[in-house]
Amino acid sequence: STTVKGVVEEATTPEMTAGSAGKFPDCATVKTYVDTLSSKTVVNISNSNDLASGTLNCARVGDIVTISSTNVVYTSSGTNKNSAGSLIPAEYRPVGLGVSNCYKSQAGNQRDVIITTGGSVQFDTASARNDTGAFSITYVV
């Protein structure tokens, strides 16, 4: 095809992916591409090792992942809790090393949440607890 001055030429998928100069995708193509950059899923916890119940909200936009919950209930009240491996879907797992975040509950208790590369979730608490309280962890994959 030829380019005529003043006429916008629609980019083909290979041209868009390559970032070809002077080519512009239509709105539907842009929307489809943006939709592929983000995803959401809810992980329901039902007796996954030390975790008894609750939900984890997993969201990803590009390479940024956020996992949050209003509460996860433990099966016992110790200080270290682990889920089964691969609880977190693969597209939300950290790469290379696990990630962790230290937070405080409303009662002021220090808690840590750890997401491993294998997809397990670990909670460490300063004192014996039977739930996580609300938390959020954001990281780059």
C-alpha contacts under 8 A as a table, 3 or more apart, distances in Angstrom:
res1	aa1	res2	aa2	distance
3	T	7	V	7.16
3	T	8	V	7.98
3	T	9	E	6.90
4	V	7	V	5.51
8	V	23	K	7.22
8	V	24	F	7.08
9	E	22	G	7.76
9	E	23	K	5.73
9	E	24	F	6.51
10	E	23	K	5.86
10	E	24	F	5.15
10	E	25	P	5.34
10	E	26	D	6.69
11	A	14	P	7.95
11	A	15	E	5.62
11	A	16	M	5.76
11	A	23	K	4.86
11	A	24	F	5.09
11	A	25	P	4.96
11	A	26	D	7.92
12	T	15	E	5.14
12	T	16	M	6.10
12	T	25	P	7.33
13	T	16	M	5.06
13	T	17	T	6.06
14	P	17	T	5.10
14	P	18	A	6.02
15	E	18	A	5.07
15	E	19	G	5.99
15	E	20	S	5.20
15	E	23	K	7.41
16	M	19	G	5.03
16	M	20	S	6.26
16	M	23	K	7.51
16	M	24	F	7.56
16	M	25	P	6.90
17	T	20	S	7.91
20	S	23	K	6.14
25	P	29	T	6.03
25	P	30	V	6.49
26	D	29	T	5.46
26	D	30	V	6.45
27	C	30	V	5.08
27	C	31	K	6.11
28	A	31	K	5.12
28	A	32	T	6.14
29	T	32	T	5.17
29	T	33	Y	6.18
30	V	33	Y	5.10
30	V	34	V	6.13
31	K	34	V	5.12
31	K	35	D	6.02
32	T	35	D	5.13
32	T	36	T	6.45
33	Y	36	T	5.27
33	Y	37	L	6.76
34	V	37	L	5.16
34	V	38	S	7.06
35	D	38	S	5.71
35	D	39	S	7.77
36	T	39	S	7.40
37	L	60	R	7.65
37	L	61	V	5.55
37	L	62	G	4.85
38	S	59	A	7.40
38	S	60	R	5.22
38	S	61	V	4.19
38	S	62	G	6.09
39	S	59	A	5.76
39	S	60	R	5.21
39	S	61	V	6.67
40	K	57	N	7.48
40	K	58	C	5.64
40	K	59	A	4.37
40	K	60	R	6.38
41	T	57	N	6.22
41	T	58	C	5.28
41	T	59	A	6.55
42	V	55	T	6.54
42	V	56	L	5.71
42	V	57	N	4.70
42	V	58	C	6.02
43	V	55	T	5.51
43	V	56	L	5.02
43	V	57	N	6.44
43	V	58	C	7.41
43	V	87	L	7.63
43	V	88	I	7.29
44	N	53	S	7.44
44	N	54	G	6.20
44	N	55	T	4.59
44	N	56	L	6.60
45	I	48	S	6.34
45	I	51	L	7.05
45	I	52	A	6.72
45	I	53	S	4.81
45	I	54	G	5.21
45	I	55	T	5.68
45	I	56	L	7.66
46	S	51	L	7.36
46	S	52	A	5.57
46	S	53	S	4.92
46	S	54	G	7.35
47	N	50	D	7.13
47	N	51	L	5.61
47	N	52	A	4.25
47	N	53	S	6.29
47	N	75	T	7.68
48	S	51	L	5.14
48	S	52	A	6.38
48	S	83	S	5.13
48	S	84	A	5.26
48	S	87	L	7.94
49	N	52	A	7.61
49	N	82	N	6.38
49	N	83	S	5.08
49	N	84	A	5.39
50	D	74	Y	5.77
50	D	75	T	5.28
50	D	76	S	7.07
50	D	81	K	5.35
50	D	82	N	5.41
50	D	83	S	5.90
51	L	72	V	7.07
51	L	73	V	6.06
51	L	74	Y	4.43
51	L	75	T	5.55
51	L	81	K	6.97
51	L	82	N	6.85
51	L	83	S	5.85
52	A	72	V	7.57
52	A	73	V	5.46
52	A	74	Y	5.08
52	A	75	T	4.98
53	S	72	V	5.92
53	S	73	V	5.24
53	S	74	Y	7.17
54	G	69	S	7.90
54	G	71	N	6.09
54	G	72	V	4.48
54	G	73	V	6.15
55	T	69	S	6.25
55	T	70	T	7.91
55	T	71	N	7.36
55	T	72	V	6.69
56	L	67	I	6.46
56	L	68	S	5.75
56	L	69	S	5.07
57	N	66	T	7.91
57	N	67	I	5.50
57	N	68	S	5.21
57	N	69	S	6.04
58	C	65	V	7.19
58	C	66	T	5.90
58	C	67	I	4.57
58	C	68	S	6.76
58	C	92	Y	7.00
59	A	65	V	5.67
59	A	66	T	5.31
59	A	67	I	6.49
59	A	92	Y	7.63
60	R	63	D	6.82
60	R	64	I	5.58
60	R	65	V	4.42
60	R	66	T	6.48
60	R	92	Y	6.92
61	V	64	I	5.38
61	V	65	V	6.65
63	D	140	V	5.39
63	D	141	V	5.20
64	I	138	T	7.01
64	I	139	Y	5.78
64	I	140	V	4.59
64	I	141	V	6.37
65	V	92	Y	6.20
65	V	138	T	5.50
65	V	139	Y	5.43
65	V	140	V	6.12
65	V	141	V	7.04
66	T	136	S	6.85
66	T	137	I	5.57
66	T	138	T	4.22
66	T	139	Y	6.61
67	I	136	S	5.67
67	I	137	I	5.38
67	I	138	T	6.49
68	S	134	A	7.52
68	S	135	F	5.54
68	S	136	S	4.08
68	S	137	I	6.35
69	S	72	V	7.09
69	S	134	A	5.60
69	S	135	F	5.66
69	S	136	S	6.61
70	T	133	G	6.16
70	T	134	A	4.08
70	T	135	F	6.56
71	N	131	D	6.54
71	N	132	T	5.53
71	N	133	G	4.77
71	N	134	A	5.28
71	N	135	F	7.69
72	V	131	D	5.49
72	V	132	T	5.33
72	V	133	G	6.97
73	V	130	N	5.98
73	V	131	D	4.31
73	V	132	T	6.63
74	Y	77	S	6.79
74	Y	81	K	7.26
74	Y	129	R	7.96
74	Y	130	N	5.01
74	Y	131	D	5.45
74	Y	132	T	7.89
75	T	130	N	7.13
76	S	129	R	7.91
76	S	130	N	6.00
77	S	128	A	5.09
77	S	129	R	4.65
77	S	130	N	4.48
77	S	131	D	7.97
78	G	81	K	7.33
78	G	127	S	7.64
78	G	128	A	4.66
78	G	129	R	6.24
78	G	130	N	7.48
79	T	123	F	7.83
79	T	124	D	5.58
79	T	125	T	4.91
79	T	126	A	6.59
79	T	127	S	5.81
79	T	128	A	4.82
79	T	129	R	6.58
80	N	122	Q	7.27
80	N	123	F	5.81
80	N	124	D	4.59
80	N	125	T	6.54
81	K	122	Q	5.51
81	K	123	F	5.05
81	K	124	D	6.44
82	N	120	S	7.00
82	N	121	V	5.85
82	N	122	Q	4.42
82	N	123	F	6.51
83	S	87	L	6.81
83	S	120	S	5.40
83	S	121	V	5.28
83	S	122	Q	6.39
84	A	87	L	6.02
84	A	120	S	5.79
84	A	121	V	7.76
85	G	118	G	6.00
85	G	119	G	5.50
85	G	120	S	4.39
85	G	121	V	7.86
86	S	89	P	6.53
86	S	90	A	7.53
86	S	118	G	5.67
86	S	119	G	4.05
86	S	120	S	5.45
87	L	119	G	5.43
87	L	120	S	5.43
87	L	121	V	7.29
88	I	92	Y	6.54
88	I	93	R	6.55
88	I	119	G	4.56
88	I	120	S	6.29
88	I	121	V	7.54
89	P	92	Y	5.73
89	P	93	R	6.77
89	P	119	G	6.70
90	A	93	R	5.33
90	A	119	G	6.92
92	Y	141	V	7.57
93	R	115	I	7.26
93	R	116	T	7.08
93	R	117	T	5.60
93	R	118	G	7.24
93	R	119	G	5.78
93	R	141	V	7.03
94	P	97	L	6.67
94	P	98	G	5.88
94	P	99	V	6.78
94	P	115	I	7.25
94	P	116	T	6.77
94	P	117	T	5.20
94	P	139	Y	7.61
94	P	140	V	7.21
94	P	141	V	5.06
95	V	98	G	7.25
95	V	117	T	5.95
95	V	141	V	5.63
96	G	117	T	6.82
97	L	116	T	7.14
97	L	117	T	6.27
98	G	114	I	6.89
98	G	115	I	5.56
98	G	116	T	4.22
98	G	117	T	5.30
99	V	114	I	5.63
99	V	115	I	5.38
99	V	116	T	6.58
99	V	139	Y	7.34
100	S	112	D	6.75
100	S	113	V	5.52
100	S	114	I	4.21
100	S	115	I	6.35
100	S	137	I	7.53
101	N	112	D	5.60
101	N	113	V	5.44
101	N	114	I	6.61
101	N	137	I	6.13
102	C	110	Q	7.02
102	C	111	R	5.67
102	C	112	D	4.35
102	C	113	V	6.55
103	Y	110	Q	5.91
103	Y	111	R	5.35
103	Y	112	D	6.18
103	Y	135	F	7.23
104	K	107	A	7.64
104	K	108	G	5.28
104	K	109	N	5.25
104	K	110	Q	4.56
104	K	111	R	5.82
105	S	108	G	5.07
105	S	109	N	5.33
105	S	110	Q	6.74
105	S	111	R	7.36
105	S	132	T	7.96
105	S	133	G	6.06
105	S	134	A	7.14
106	Q	109	N	7.48
106	Q	133	G	7.87
109	N	125	T	7.64
109	N	126	A	6.79
109	N	127	S	7.67
110	Q	125	T	6.19
110	Q	126	A	5.68
111	R	123	F	7.08
111	R	124	D	5.75
111	R	125	T	4.44
111	R	126	A	6.33
111	R	132	T	7.81
112	D	122	Q	7.97
112	D	123	F	5.55
112	D	124	D	5.00
112	D	125	T	6.30
113	V	121	V	7.10
113	V	122	Q	5.73
113	V	123	F	4.69
113	V	124	D	6.62
113	V	137	I	7.67
114	I	121	V	5.70
114	I	122	Q	4.94
114	I	123	F	6.36
115	I	119	G	6.51
115	I	120	S	5.99
115	I	121	V	4.84
115	I	122	Q	6.53
116	T	119	G	5.31
116	T	120	S	5.43
116	T	121	V	6.53
116	T	122	Q	8.00
117	T	120	S	7.57
123	F	132	T	7.57
125	T	128	A	6.73
125	T	129	R	7.09
129	R	132	T	7.60
132	T	135	F	7.43
